[in-house]
Amino acid sequence: MSDELLQVVDLKTRIGHGERAVRPVDGVSFHIRRGETFALLGESGCGKSMTALSLLRLLPPA
C-alpha cells in the first residue's frame, strides 16, 4: 500500500474569461504522505483558500 495520500501537481485555477481572467492559483505542487502533518502557509491574499477550494471542487464552474 502506498504511503502517499494526496499528490497535487501543477494545480491551476482560473476565474473569469478572456483578458479579465485572474489566476489565484498557478502552478501549485505538493504531496502529503501518511503520518505527515501538512500546513499551507502564506501571506494574506496569496491563494491558500482558493487552493483548498479548488482541491475540494467547491468553486463554481467557469
Distance bins in CASP14 RR format, pairs under 12 A and 6 or more apart:
PFRMAT RR
TARGET T0000
AUTHOR 0000-0000-0000
RMODE 2
METHOD distances of the structure
MODEL  1
1 33 0 0 0 0 0 1 0 0 0 0 0
1 34 0 0 0 0 1 0 0 0 0 0 0
2 31 0 0 0 0 0 1 0 0 0 0 0
2 32 0 0 0 0 0 1 0 0 0 0 0
2 33 0 0 0 0 1 0 0 0 0 0 0
2 34 0 0 0 0 1 0 0 0 0 0 0
3 31 0 0 0 0 1 0 0 0 0 0 0
3 32 0 0 0 0 1 0 0 0 0 0 0
3 33 1 0 1 0 0 0 0 0 0 0 0
3 34 1 0 1 0 0 0 0 0 0 0 0
3 35 0 0 0 0 1 0 0 0 0 0 0
3 36 0 0 0 0 1 0 0 0 0 0 0
4 30 0 0 0 0 0 1 0 0 0 0 0
4 31 1 0 1 0 0 0 0 0 0 0 0
4 32 1 0 0 1 0 0 0 0 0 0 0
4 33 1 0 1 0 0 0 0 0 0 0 0
4 34 1 0 0 1 0 0 0 0 0 0 0
4 35 0 0 0 0 0 1 0 0 0 0 0
4 36 0 0 0 0 1 0 0 0 0 0 0
5 30 0 0 0 0 0 1 0 0 0 0 0
5 31 0 0 0 0 1 0 0 0 0 0 0
5 32 1 0 1 0 0 0 0 0 0 0 0
5 33 1 0 0 1 0 0 0 0 0 0 0
5 34 1 0 1 0 0 0 0 0 0 0 0
5 35 0 0 0 0 1 0 0 0 0 0 0
5 36 0 0 0 0 1 0 0 0 0 0 0
5 37 0 0 0 0 0 1 0 0 0 0 0
5 38 0 0 0 0 1 0 0 0 0 0 0
6 29 0 0 0 0 0 1 0 0 0 0 0
6 30 0 0 0 0 1 0 0 0 0 0 0
6 31 1 0 0 1 0 0 0 0 0 0 0
6 32 1 0 1 0 0 0 0 0 0 0 0
6 33 0 0 0 0 1 0 0 0 0 0 0
6 34 0 0 0 0 0 1 0 0 0 0 0
6 35 0 0 0 0 0 1 0 0 0 0 0
6 36 0 0 0 0 1 0 0 0 0 0 0
6 38 0 0 0 0 1 0 0 0 0 0 0
6 40 0 0 0 0 0 1 0 0 0 0 0
6 52 0 0 0 0 0 1 0 0 0 0 0
6 55 0 0 0 0 1 0 0 0 0 0 0
6 56 0 0 0 0 0 1 0 0 0 0 0
7 28 0 0 0 0 0 1 0 0 0 0 0
7 29 0 0 0 0 1 0 0 0 0 0 0
7 30 1 0 0 1 0 0 0 0 0 0 0
7 31 1 0 1 0 0 0 0 0 0 0 0
7 32 1 0 0 1 0 0 0 0 0 0 0
7 33 0 0 0 0 1 0 0 0 0 0 0
7 55 0 0 0 0 0 1 0 0 0 0 0
8 25 0 0 0 0 1 0 0 0 0 0 0
8 27 0 0 0 0 1 0 0 0 0 0 0
8 28 1 0 0 1 0 0 0 0 0 0 0
8 29 1 0 1 0 0 0 0 0 0 0 0
8 30 1 0 1 0 0 0 0 0 0 0 0
8 31 1 0 0 1 0 0 0 0 0 0 0
8 32 0 0 0 0 1 0 0 0 0 0 0
8 38 0 0 0 0 0 1 0 0 0 0 0
8 40 0 0 0 0 0 1 0 0 0 0 0
8 51 0 0 0 0 1 0 0 0 0 0 0
8 52 0 0 0 0 0 1 0 0 0 0 0
8 54 0 0 0 0 1 0 0 0 0 0 0
8 55 1 0 0 1 0 0 0 0 0 0 0
8 56 0 0 0 0 0 1 0 0 0 0 0
9 27 0 0 0 0 1 0 0 0 0 0 0
9 28 0 0 0 0 1 0 0 0 0 0 0
9 29 1 0 1 0 0 0 0 0 0 0 0
9 30 0 0 0 0 1 0 0 0 0 0 0
9 31 0 0 0 0 1 0 0 0 0 0 0
10 25 0 0 0 0 0 1 0 0 0 0 0
10 26 0 0 0 0 1 0 0 0 0 0 0
10 27 1 0 1 0 0 0 0 0 0 0 0
10 28 1 0 0 1 0 0 0 0 0 0 0
10 29 1 0 1 0 0 0 0 0 0 0 0
10 30 0 0 0 0 0 1 0 0 0 0 0
11 23 0 0 0 0 0 1 0 0 0 0 0
11 24 0 0 0 0 0 1 0 0 0 0 0
11 25 1 0 1 0 0 0 0 0 0 0 0
11 26 0 0 0 0 1 0 0 0 0 0 0
11 27 1 0 1 0 0 0 0 0 0 0 0
11 28 1 0 1 0 0 0 0 0 0 0 0
11 29 1 0 0 1 0 0 0 0 0 0 0
11 30 0 0 0 0 1 0 0 0 0 0 0
11 31 0 0 0 0 0 1 0 0 0 0 0
11 40 0 0 0 0 0 1 0 0 0 0 0
11 47 0 0 0 0 0 1 0 0 0 0 0
11 50 0 0 0 0 1 0 0 0 0 0 0
11 51 1 0 0 1 0 0 0 0 0 0 0
11 52 0 0 0 0 0 1 0 0 0 0 0
11 53 0 0 0 0 0 1 0 0 0 0 0
11 54 1 0 0 1 0 0 0 0 0 0 0
11 55 1 0 0 1 0 0 0 0 0 0 0
11 56 0 0 0 0 0 1 0 0 0 0 0
11 57 0 0 0 0 0 1 0 0 0 0 0
11 59 0 0 0 0 0 1 0 0 0 0 0
12 21 0 0 0 0 0 1 0 0 0 0 0
12 22 0 0 0 0 0 1 0 0 0 0 0
12 23 1 0 0 1 0 0 0 0 0 0 0
12 24 0 0 0 0 1 0 0 0 0 0 0
12 25 1 0 0 1 0 0 0 0 0 0 0
12 26 1 0 1 0 0 0 0 0 0 0 0
12 27 1 0 1 0 0 0 0 0 0 0 0
12 28 1 0 0 1 0 0 0 0 0 0 0
12 29 0 0 0 0 0 1 0 0 0 0 0
12 47 0 0 0 0 0 1 0 0 0 0 0
12 50 0 0 0 0 0 1 0 0 0 0 0
12 51 0 0 0 0 0 1 0 0 0 0 0
12 54 0 0 0 0 1 0 0 0 0 0 0
12 62 0 0 0 0 0 1 0 0 0 0 0
13 21 0 0 0 0 0 1 0 0 0 0 0
13 22 0 0 0 0 1 0 0 0 0 0 0
13 23 1 0 0 1 0 0 0 0 0 0 0
13 24 1 0 1 0 0 0 0 0 0 0 0
13 25 1 1 0 0 0 0 0 0 0 0 0
13 26 1 0 0 1 0 0 0 0 0 0 0
13 27 0 0 0 0 1 0 0 0 0 0 0
13 28 0 0 0 0 1 0 0 0 0 0 0
13 47 0 0 0 0 1 0 0 0 0 0 0
13 49 0 0 0 0 0 1 0 0 0 0 0
13 50 1 0 1 0 0 0 0 0 0 0 0
13 51 1 0 0 1 0 0 0 0 0 0 0
13 52 0 0 0 0 0 1 0 0 0 0 0
13 53 0 0 0 0 1 0 0 0 0 0 0
13 54 1 0 1 0 0 0 0 0 0 0 0
13 55 0 0 0 0 1 0 0 0 0 0 0
13 56 0 0 0 0 0 1 0 0 0 0 0
13 57 0 0 0 0 0 1 0 0 0 0 0
13 58 0 0 0 0 0 1 0 0 0 0 0
13 59 1 0 0 1 0 0 0 0 0 0 0
13 60 0 0 0 0 0 1 0 0 0 0 0
13 61 0 0 0 0 0 1 0 0 0 0 0
13 62 0 0 0 0 1 0 0 0 0 0 0
14 20 0 0 0 0 0 1 0 0 0 0 0
14 21 1 0 1 0 0 0 0 0 0 0 0
14 22 1 0 0 1 0 0 0 0 0 0 0
14 23 1 0 1 0 0 0 0 0 0 0 0
14 24 0 0 0 0 1 0 0 0 0 0 0
14 25 0 0 0 0 1 0 0 0 0 0 0
14 26 0 0 0 0 1 0 0 0 0 0 0
14 27 0 0 0 0 0 1 0 0 0 0 0
14 50 0 0 0 0 0 1 0 0 0 0 0
14 54 0 0 0 0 0 1 0 0 0 0 0
14 59 0 0 0 0 0 1 0 0 0 0 0
14 61 0 0 0 0 0 1 0 0 0 0 0
14 62 1 0 0 1 0 0 0 0 0 0 0
15 21 1 0 0 1 0 0 0 0 0 0 0
15 22 1 0 1 0 0 0 0 0 0 0 0
15 23 1 0 0 1 0 0 0 0 0 0 0
15 24 1 0 0 1 0 0 0 0 0 0 0
15 25 0 0 0 0 1 0 0 0 0 0 0
15 26 0 0 0 0 0 1 0 0 0 0 0
15 47 0 0 0 0 0 1 0 0 0 0 0
15 50 0 0 0 0 1 0 0 0 0 0 0
15 53 0 0 0 0 0 1 0 0 0 0 0
15 54 0 0 0 0 0 1 0 0 0 0 0
15 59 1 0 0 1 0 0 0 0 0 0 0
15 60 0 0 0 0 1 0 0 0 0 0 0
15 61 0 0 0 0 0 1 0 0 0 0 0
15 62 1 0 0 1 0 0 0 0 0 0 0
16 22 1 0 0 1 0 0 0 0 0 0 0
16 23 0 0 0 0 1 0 0 0 0 0 0
16 24 0 0 0 0 0 1 0 0 0 0 0
16 59 0 0 0 0 0 1 0 0 0 0 0
16 60 0 0 0 0 0 1 0 0 0 0 0
16 61 0 0 0 0 0 1 0 0 0 0 0
16 62 1 0 0 1 0 0 0 0 0 0 0
17 61 0 0 0 0 0 1 0 0 0 0 0
17 62 1 0 0 1 0 0 0 0 0 0 0
18 62 0 0 0 0 0 1 0 0 0 0 0
21 62 0 0 0 0 1 0 0 0 0 0 0
22 45 0 0 0 0 0 1 0 0 0 0 0
22 47 0 0 0 0 0 1 0 0 0 0 0
22 50 0 0 0 0 1 0 0 0 0 0 0
22 62 0 0 0 0 0 1 0 0 0 0 0
23 47 0 0 0 0 0 1 0 0 0 0 0
23 50 0 0 0 0 1 0 0 0 0 0 0
23 51 0 0 0 0 0 1 0 0 0 0 0
23 54 0 0 0 0 0 1 0 0 0 0 0
23 62 0 0 0 0 0 1 0 0 0 0 0
24 45 0 0 0 0 1 0 0 0 0 0 0
24 46 0 0 0 0 1 0 0 0 0 0 0
24 47 1 0 1 0 0 0 0 0 0 0 0
24 48 0 0 0 0 1 0 0 0 0 0 0
24 49 0 0 0 0 1 0 0 0 0 0 0
24 50 1 0 1 0 0 0 0 0 0 0 0
24 51 0 0 0 0 1 0 0 0 0 0 0
24 52 0 0 0 0 0 1 0 0 0 0 0
24 53 0 0 0 0 1 0 0 0 0 0 0
24 54 0 0 0 0 1 0 0 0 0 0 0
24 59 0 0 0 0 1 0 0 0 0 0 0
25 40 0 0 0 0 0 1 0 0 0 0 0
25 45 0 0 0 0 0 1 0 0 0 0 0
25 46 0 0 0 0 1 0 0 0 0 0 0
25 47 1 0 0 1 0 0 0 0 0 0 0
25 48 0 0 0 0 1 0 0 0 0 0 0
25 49 0 0 0 0 1 0 0 0 0 0 0
25 50 1 0 1 0 0 0 0 0 0 0 0
25 51 1 0 1 0 0 0 0 0 0 0 0
25 52 0 0 0 0 1 0 0 0 0 0 0
25 53 0 0 0 0 1 0 0 0 0 0 0
25 54 1 0 1 0 0 0 0 0 0 0 0
25 55 0 0 0 0 1 0 0 0 0 0 0
25 59 0 0 0 0 1 0 0 0 0 0 0
26 46 0 0 0 0 0 1 0 0 0 0 0
26 47 0 0 0 0 1 0 0 0 0 0 0
26 50 0 0 0 0 0 1 0 0 0 0 0
26 51 0 0 0 0 0 1 0 0 0 0 0
26 54 0 0 0 0 0 1 0 0 0 0 0
27 47 0 0 0 0 0 1 0 0 0 0 0
27 51 0 0 0 0 1 0 0 0 0 0 0
27 54 0 0 0 0 0 1 0 0 0 0 0
28 40 0 0 0 0 1 0 0 0 0 0 0
28 42 0 0 0 0 0 1 0 0 0 0 0
28 46 0 0 0 0 0 1 0 0 0 0 0
28 47 0 0 0 0 1 0 0 0 0 0 0
28 48 0 0 0 0 1 0 0 0 0 0 0
28 50 0 0 0 0 1 0 0 0 0 0 0
28 51 1 0 1 0 0 0 0 0 0 0 0
28 52 0 0 0 0 0 1 0 0 0 0 0
28 54 0 0 0 0 1 0 0 0 0 0 0
28 55 0 0 0 0 1 0 0 0 0 0 0
29 51 0 0 0 0 0 1 0 0 0 0 0
30 36 0 0 0 0 0 1 0 0 0 0 0
30 38 1 0 0 1 0 0 0 0 0 0 0
30 39 0 0 0 0 0 1 0 0 0 0 0
30 40 0 0 0 0 1 0 0 0 0 0 0
30 41 0 0 0 0 0 1 0 0 0 0 0
30 51 0 0 0 0 1 0 0 0 0 0 0
30 55 0 0 0 0 0 1 0 0 0 0 0
31 38 0 0 0 0 1 0 0 0 0 0 0
32 38 1 0 1 0 0 0 0 0 0 0 0
32 39 0 0 0 0 0 1 0 0 0 0 0
32 40 0 0 0 0 0 1 0 0 0 0 0
32 55 0 0 0 0 0 1 0 0 0 0 0
38 51 0 0 0 0 0 1 0 0 0 0 0
38 52 0 0 0 0 0 1 0 0 0 0 0
38 55 0 0 0 0 0 1 0 0 0 0 0
39 48 0 0 0 0 1 0 0 0 0 0 0
39 52 0 0 0 0 0 1 0 0 0 0 0
40 46 0 0 0 0 1 0 0 0 0 0 0
40 47 0 0 0 0 1 0 0 0 0 0 0
40 48 1 0 1 0 0 0 0 0 0 0 0
40 49 0 0 0 0 1 0 0 0 0 0 0
40 50 0 0 0 0 0 1 0 0 0 0 0
40 51 1 0 0 1 0 0 0 0 0 0 0
40 52 1 0 0 1 0 0 0 0 0 0 0
40 53 0 0 0 0 0 1 0 0 0 0 0
40 54 0 0 0 0 0 1 0 0 0 0 0
40 55 0 0 0 0 1 0 0 0 0 0 0
41 47 0 0 0 0 0 1 0 0 0 0 0
41 48 1 0 0 1 0 0 0 0 0 0 0
41 51 0 0 0 0 0 1 0 0 0 0 0
42 48 1 0 0 1 0 0 0 0 0 0 0
42 49 0 0 0 0 0 1 0 0 0 0 0
42 51 0 0 0 0 0 1 0 0 0 0 0
45 51 0 0 0 0 0 1 0 0 0 0 0
47 53 0 0 0 0 1 0 0 0 0 0 0
47 54 0 0 0 0 1 0 0 0 0 0 0
47 55 0 0 0 0 0 1 0 0 0 0 0
48 54 0 0 0 0 0 1 0 0 0 0 0
48 55 0 0 0 0 0 1 0 0 0 0 0
49 55 0 0 0 0 0 1 0 0 0 0 0
49 56 0 0 0 0 0 1 0 0 0 0 0
49 58 0 0 0 0 0 1 0 0 0 0 0
49 59 0 0 0 0 0 1 0 0 0 0 0
50 56 0 0 0 0 0 1 0 0 0 0 0
50 58 0 0 0 0 0 1 0 0 0 0 0
50 59 1 0 0 1 0 0 0 0 0 0 0
51 58 0 0 0 0 0 1 0 0 0 0 0
51 59 0 0 0 0 0 1 0 0 0 0 0
52 58 0 0 0 0 1 0 0 0 0 0 0
52 59 0 0 0 0 0 1 0 0 0 0 0
53 59 1 0 1 0 0 0 0 0 0 0 0
53 60 0 0 0 0 0 1 0 0 0 0 0
54 60 0 0 0 0 0 1 0 0 0 0 0
54 62 0 0 0 0 0 1 0 0 0 0 0
END
